[in-house]
Amino acid sequence: MLFSILKKVNFNGTLEIVDSKNKTYTFGKNTPFVRIKLKTKTIEKKLFRNPNLYLGEAYMDKEIIIEKGTIEEFIDLVTLCYDDFIRHNKMYSYYEFISSIFKSFQQINKLVNSKKNVAHHYDLNEDLYRLFLDKDMQYSCAYFHNENISLDQAQKDKKIHIINKLKISENMKILDIGCGWGGMAIEIAKNTGAKVKGITLSRNQFNTASRRAQEEGVSEKVNFALQDYREESDSYDRIVSVGMFEHVGIKYFKTFFEKTYDLLNEKGVFLLHTIGQRGVPTATSPWIRKYIFPGGYIPSLSEIVKISEKLNMNITDIEILRLHYAHTLTHWYRNILKNKDQIIKLFDERFFRMWEFYLLASKYSFVNMGNVVFQIQIAKNLNNLPLTRNYMYN
C-alpha cells in the first residue's frame, strides 16, 4: 500500500527505497538523490498508517537507514511532497482530519500538566542546550538581517528588535512570560534600565536565570520566579513573551490573552513572539507531542485574531518572520553535529538521532510546510505607541 501511494506522489528529486526483502522502488527523478533502507515489513505498514509518528521513530530506532544522501536531504525531500502524499493517502488524510477536530484534547495544559510538560523538555541536562544554542542560550527564533551573520549576533539582534518594538524606557516595569534562561530579561535591564520580572515553569531555567542576574550585576533590576502566568497579579507597563505561547494550548488561548491584557496598565503594550502556521489550523505532529513537546500546539494567525476580536483587544502591529527560524535551526543543527560525541555521552545515540530529526523536521517545516514566526503587538490603548513603525528602527 505504501509504495502504491508513493507512485502517485510528485517528488522534487529522487527517492529510492529498498524494502525489507531487498526489492528496490524508485520515485521521482533528478537531484537530490536519496536512498533509504526499510529494515522490516512492520515499518512499511506503520509508515502507511501514520508517517507523521512512525517516520521519526523509525529513524531513532534505525529501522530506516540512509544508504545514500543525508538525513537532511531526505527530510527536505519528504516534507516538500508531504501534502501530495496526504492527498493520495485517504486513510491518513482521514486520520489527520479527525485529529484536527480533537486537537484541543491533545493539549491538557492545566497548572499541574503545564509544569510536567515543561519539565519533559526544558529540564533536560542543561549541558545539551549549551552545546547547540548561542552564548546567551536563546532557545527561540533569531533575527537575521542577512544569512551570513553569526547566531550570537542574530540572537542579540532579535532581543534589540523586540526592545525597540516595545519602546521600553528606564522607569518601566516589565514582565517576561516564559523567560527561559534569562537572556531577554537581562538584556532589557542592561539596555534600558527598566525593572524586569521573568517567569518560567522550568526549575533548571529558573536556577540558571537567577544565577546569571547575580553574575551580570543586574539582580537589583531583574528577578525571576518559578511561576505560571496564571498566578501573576501585578500590573506592568510592558509584557513580552517569546517562544512560550506554543505551550499554552488552544483551550487556554482565551485565558492567556485575558490574563496578559489584564496585567497591562492603561499605557501598557504586549508583544507576543510565537511560531505560527501560515495556513489553516492543523493538529500537532504526534511524534512531536510524544517525544519533544507534550501539550504543544502551533497556532494559525486566524486562531489568535479570533480571540483578540472576541476580547476587543487592540492589535497594533503584526510582523511575520518567514525564514528566520530556518536559519536559526541551521545553526543549531550544525552545532549538534559538531558536538555529536558529547551529546551521545550525555544521553545515548537514540537520543541524538531523536534530536537530529527534531531540528531538521523543524527547519523544513519553515522551508517547505508553511510555518512562520508571528510577532504580534497589542496595546491597552491605541495611543500608547507612535503612529508609524519608524520608531522601531531608529
Sequence and secondary structure as in RCSB ss.txt:
>XXXX:A:sequence
MLFSILKKVNFNGTLEIVDSKNKTYTFGKNTPFVRIKLKTKTIEKKLFRNPNLYLGEAYMDKEIIIEKGTIEEFI
DLVTLCYDDFIRHNKMYSYYEFISSIFKSFQQINKLVNSKKNVAHHYDLNEDLYRLFLDKDMQYSCAYFHNENIS
LDQAQKDKKIHIINKLKISENMKILDIGCGWGGMAIEIAKNTGAKVKGITLSRNQFNTASRRAQEEGVSEKVNFA
LQDYREESDSYDRIVSVGMFEHVGIKYFKTFFEKTYDLLNEKGVFLLHTIGQRGVPTATSPWIRKYIFPGGYIPS
LSEIVKISEKLNMNITDIEILRLHYAHTLTHWYRNILKNKDQIIKLFDERFFRMWEFYLLASKYSFVNMGNVVFQ
IQIAKNLNNLPLTRNYMYN
>XXXX:A:secstr
 HHHHHTTS  SSEEEEE TTS EEEEE SSSEEEEEE  HHHHHHHHH HHHHHHHHHHTTSEEEEES HHHHH
HHHHHTHHHHHHH HHHHHHHHHHHHTGGGG   SHHHHHHHHHHHHTS HHHHHHHS TT   S    SSTTS 
HHHHHHHHHHHHHHHHT  TT EEEEES TTSHHHHHHHHHH  EEEEEES HHHHHHHHHHHHHTT TTTEEEE
E  GGG    EEEEEEES GGGT GGGHHHHHHHHHHHEEEEEEEEEEEEEESSS     HHIIIII TT    B
HHHHHHHHHHTT EEEEEEEE SHHHHHHHHHHHHHHHTHHHHHHHS HHHHHHHHHHHHHHHHHHHTS EEEEE
EEEESSTTSS SSGGGGG 
